Amino acid sequence: MARLALAYLIRRLVQILAVFGVAIGLLALLVVLAVMNGLIEEDRASVRGPLSDLLLIPGVGEASTRWKDYQSALDEVPEIAAAAPHLVVYALLATDSSRWQLQQTSHGDSNAVQLVGIDPELEALVTPQEGGWQHALANAETAPIEDTQSPFTYEGESRRTPGGAIISDRLRFYPGPGESLRGSELKVVALPNRLPEINSEETLVPVNGSFRIAGTYAGSDYEMSLDRIYVPRTGWFKGLYGTLVGTQAADVSEVMIRLKDGIELEVGRIAVMAALNTAGLPAPTPENGGALETWEERQAVFLSAIENERRVTTLVMFFIVVVAAFGIFATLSALVREKVRDLGVLASLGFSPLRRGSLLLFVGSLGSGAGALLGYFGAFWIVQNHVTIESFLQDKFGIEIFDSELYVIDGIPVHWDPSMAIELTVAAFLVGVIFTLGPAFRAASLSPIEALRYE
């Protein structure tokens, strides 16, 4: 039966073209998905930016939150590689020309910013990935930091001058006339730590503060880098704690946690919760204003959007394979009509209807399987040699698929997902087999007498 099925498959050119149709459709699907997966990985790295594996927002307890308490508790967790505190204050950034920044917050000279107080040495340990702290400093363009070990130091700094600040390359800040960006003063206005009670006659007095720009950083996440300014977390007259934040308030707003390699995010979360409970610290729950979430949960909206795009693209591209499978159906239907007398002879020789149907099913399965394998290995070869192919297209034909002047990527990003590729290859094969069932059923239902009389 195998020899007969192979003969039916390869002795007709149209049948071979149907096999190549399945191969080309699957190849296009897998190559497009590999490129899209590469773009998604780029997006994931970009949207993660300076976020660590876990983000802990301490719950509100009876006493003010202190970093030393959380540091002691987290140091005892074997799953944790590093932890770093953040002290976050939301404020208004105003220039010298701003006159109504408090009365009219939509004024063009006033911008809402997020001041993030950090400990630089801990920040470097907790975000070593691309887009993390050290990567952001190293790739700055406007005013790069020369000494990344002391990033908040600026020329002319003394014990009586304000602390340094590092702004994003994307933050539009214009120094005064004759001033350079480095060393320019940042004036900020924030709400006090304690707000007046409702119906109280107490006056709301904003807190004013200032920093001087020590340099810039390259933010990988566009939205986050538009308003995020890094400043020292502590330090008398220089740090965020003690200037805009009073010494009686909490000295940490959130804790960045990096897990050791190989530790799953959920395992790390359980370990952190257990450590906080052992140390007697408030559980980070929504009831007390706390949270313990992964970076993927923090960016869930964006990640779900790009994942939905991948699913839609896969579904649309898979219809190419379905259309190609129609070719197998059409050629096998024609084969049944052409080989009616052959099927009648086989029936007279003792081939049961099941065996005749199995013969056609085997022919279709053989063609579908050959097309699926050609598509899989062809796509794998293209993905593995995409750099060579890209260089060839550019050198010989002047074709640059992703122009670096238009896109924020350099070259074609690809990511080959073996499990997804195998699943789609099997799905393509099964679609071909399903389309073979019709001709196979017709071959099985032929009457031997009618088949032998067929002209």
ChimeraX attribute file (.defattr): number of C-alpha atoms within 10 A of each C-alpha:
attribute: neighborCount
match mode: 1-to-1
recipient: residues
	/A:1	13
	/A:2	11
	/A:3	8
	/A:4	12
	/A:5	19
	/A:6	14
	/A:7	12
	/A:8	18
	/A:9	24
	/A:10	15
	/A:11	10
	/A:12	12
	/A:13	10
	/A:14	16
	/A:15	24
	/A:16	17
	/A:17	18
	/A:18	24
	/A:19	28
	/A:20	21
	/A:21	24
	/A:22	33
	/A:23	30
	/A:24	22
	/A:25	23
	/A:26	33
	/A:27	25
	/A:28	20
	/A:29	26
	/A:30	30
	/A:31	24
	/A:32	18
	/A:33	23
	/A:34	23
	/A:35	18
	/A:36	22
	/A:37	20
	/A:38	18
	/A:39	18
	/A:40	20
	/A:41	15
	/A:42	17
	/A:43	17
	/A:44	17
	/A:45	18
	/A:46	17
	/A:47	22
	/A:48	22
	/A:49	24
	/A:50	26
	/A:51	23
	/A:52	25
	/A:53	21
	/A:54	25
	/A:55	22
	/A:56	22
	/A:57	21
	/A:58	25
	/A:59	20
	/A:60	18
	/A:61	12
	/A:62	6
	/A:63	9
	/A:64	13
	/A:65	20
	/A:66	15
	/A:67	20
	/A:68	12
	/A:69	13
	/A:70	20
	/A:71	15
	/A:72	13
	/A:73	19
	/A:74	22
	/A:75	14
	/A:76	13
	/A:77	16
	/A:78	12
	/A:79	20
	/A:80	22
	/A:81	15
	/A:82	20
	/A:83	23
	/A:84	25
	/A:85	27
	/A:86	23
	/A:87	24
	/A:88	23
	/A:89	18
	/A:90	16
	/A:91	22
	/A:92	20
	/A:93	23
	/A:94	24
	/A:95	18
	/A:96	11
	/A:97	10
	/A:98	13
	/A:99	13
	/A:100	14
	/A:101	19
	/A:102	15
	/A:103	8
	/A:104	10
	/A:105	14
	/A:106	12
	/A:107	14
	/A:108	11
	/A:109	17
	/A:110	22
	/A:111	19
	/A:112	18
	/A:113	20
	/A:114	19
	/A:115	27
	/A:116	21
	/A:117	24
	/A:118	21
	/A:119	16
	/A:120	21
	/A:121	15
	/A:122	15
	/A:123	22
	/A:124	18
	/A:125	19
	/A:126	25
	/A:127	24
	/A:128	15
	/A:129	17
	/A:130	15
	/A:131	22
	/A:132	24
	/A:133	25
	/A:134	22
	/A:135	20
	/A:136	20
	/A:137	24
	/A:138	15
	/A:139	17
	/A:140	18
	/A:141	15
	/A:142	16
	/A:143	20
	/A:144	21
	/A:145	23
	/A:146	14
	/A:147	11
	/A:148	16
	/A:149	12
	/A:150	11
	/A:151	22
	/A:152	23
	/A:153	22
	/A:154	20
	/A:155	8
	/A:156	7
	/A:157	15
	/A:158	10
	/A:159	9
	/A:160	9
	/A:161	13
	/A:162	20
	/A:163	27
	/A:164	26
	/A:165	30
	/A:166	27
	/A:167	27
	/A:168	27
	/A:169	21
	/A:170	17
	/A:171	15
	/A:172	11
	/A:173	17
	/A:174	11
	/A:175	16
	/A:176	13
	/A:177	6
	/A:178	6
	/A:179	11
	/A:180	12
	/A:181	18
	/A:182	21
	/A:183	20
	/A:184	19
	/A:185	21
	/A:186	20
	/A:187	16
	/A:188	22
	/A:189	21
	/A:190	20
	/A:191	17
	/A:192	15
	/A:193	16
	/A:194	9
	/A:195	12
	/A:196	13
	/A:197	9
	/A:198	7
	/A:199	6
	/A:200	7
	/A:201	8
	/A:202	10
	/A:203	8
	/A:204	12
	/A:205	11
	/A:206	15
	/A:207	16
	/A:208	15
	/A:209	19
	/A:210	21
	/A:211	24
	/A:212	24
	/A:213	26
	/A:214	26
	/A:215	27
	/A:216	28
	/A:217	26
	/A:218	25
	/A:219	28
	/A:220	22
	/A:221	17
	/A:222	14
	/A:223	11
	/A:224	15
	/A:225	21
	/A:226	18
	/A:227	19
	/A:228	20
	/A:229	21
	/A:230	26
	/A:231	28
	/A:232	24
	/A:233	24
	/A:234	19
	/A:235	12
	/A:236	13
	/A:237	18
	/A:238	24
	/A:239	21
	/A:240	28
	/A:241	24
	/A:242	17
	/A:243	19
	/A:244	23
	/A:245	23
	/A:246	15
	/A:247	12
	/A:248	12
	/A:249	15
	/A:250	17
	/A:251	24
	/A:252	23
	/A:253	20
	/A:254	20
	/A:255	22
	/A:256	23
	/A:257	27
	/A:258	24
	/A:259	22
	/A:260	14
	/A:261	9
	/A:262	7
	/A:263	12
	/A:264	12
	/A:265	17
	/A:266	12
	/A:267	11
	/A:268	22
	/A:269	22
	/A:270	11
	/A:271	18
	/A:272	23
	/A:273	17
	/A:274	15
	/A:275	19
	/A:276	20
	/A:277	13
	/A:278	10
	/A:279	14
	/A:280	11
	/A:281	18
	/A:282	17
	/A:283	21
	/A:284	19
	/A:285	14
	/A:286	11
	/A:287	10
	/A:288	13
	/A:289	13
	/A:290	18
	/A:291	17
	/A:292	23
	/A:293	17
	/A:294	21
	/A:295	19
	/A:296	19
	/A:297	14
	/A:298	15
	/A:299	14
	/A:300	11
	/A:301	10
	/A:302	15
	/A:303	18
	/A:304	13
	/A:305	10
	/A:306	17
	/A:307	13
	/A:308	12
	/A:309	14
	/A:310	16
	/A:311	12
	/A:312	12
	/A:313	15
	/A:314	17
	/A:315	12
	/A:316	12
	/A:317	18
	/A:318	20
	/A:319	15
	/A:320	18
	/A:321	27
	/A:322	18
	/A:323	13
	/A:324	26
	/A:325	30
	/A:326	18
	/A:327	21
	/A:328	29
	/A:329	23
	/A:330	16
	/A:331	21
	/A:332	27
	/A:333	18
	/A:334	13
	/A:335	18
	/A:336	18
	/A:337	16
	/A:338	11
	/A:339	15
	/A:340	21
	/A:341	19
	/A:342	14
	/A:343	25
	/A:344	22
	/A:345	16
	/A:346	16
	/A:347	21
	/A:348	14
	/A:349	9
	/A:350	9
	/A:351	17
	/A:352	14
	/A:353	21
	/A:354	13
	/A:355	17
	/A:356	23
	/A:357	24
	/A:358	20
	/A:359	22
	/A:360	29
	/A:361	24
	/A:362	21
	/A:363	27
	/A:364	31
	/A:365	24
	/A:366	20
	/A:367	30
	/A:368	31
	/A:369	22
	/A:370	18
	/A:371	29
	/A:372	31
	/A:373	21
	/A:374	20
	/A:375	27
	/A:376	24
	/A:377	14
	/A:378	19
	/A:379	24
	/A:380	19
	/A:381	12
	/A:382	15
	/A:383	21
	/A:384	14
	/A:385	11
	/A:386	18
	/A:387	15
	/A:388	11
	/A:389	13
	/A:390	16
	/A:391	15
	/A:392	13
	/A:393	14
	/A:394	13
	/A:395	11
	/A:396	8
	/A:397	9
	/A:398	10
	/A:399	13
	/A:400	14
	/A:401	11
	/A:402	15
	/A:403	13
	/A:404	11
	/A:405	8
	/A:406	7
	/A:407	9
	/A:408	10
	/A:409	13
	/A:410	10
	/A:411	16
	/A:412	17
	/A:413	19
	/A:414	22
	/A:415	18
	/A:416	19
	/A:417	13
	/A:418	11
	/A:419	9
	/A:420	13
	/A:421	20
	/A:422	15
	/A:423	11
	/A:424	20
	/A:425	25
	/A:426	17
	/A:427	17
	/A:428	29
	/A:429	25
	/A:430	17
	/A:431	19
	/A:432	29
	/A:433	23
	/A:434	16
	/A:435	22
	/A:436	28
	/A:437	19
	/A:438	16
	/A:439	24
	/A:440	26
	/A:441	17
	/A:442	16
	/A:443	27
	/A:444	20
	/A:445	14
	/A:446	18
	/A:447	15
	/A:448	20
	/A:449	13
	/A:450	12
	/A:451	19
	/A:452	16
	/A:453	11
	/A:454	12
	/A:455	7
